[in-house]
Amino acid sequence: MAVSMALAVSNRLLPVAGAFLCLMAAQLAVASCTPEPAPYAARVMIVR
């Protein structure tokens, strides 16, 4: 009974685990790219 319950939960979580793996791979791919040249701290005027 416990084994079948664990398998049902794991089958239900497989798409979620796959989505997390895809997001982590995308984040690693983006992090390895060189960033665009931009000012370190741009000042933005806030109008109230």
Buried (B, 14 or more C-beta within 10 A) or exposed (E): EEEEEEEEEEEEEEEEEEEEEEEEEEEEEEEEEEEEEEEEEEEEEEEE
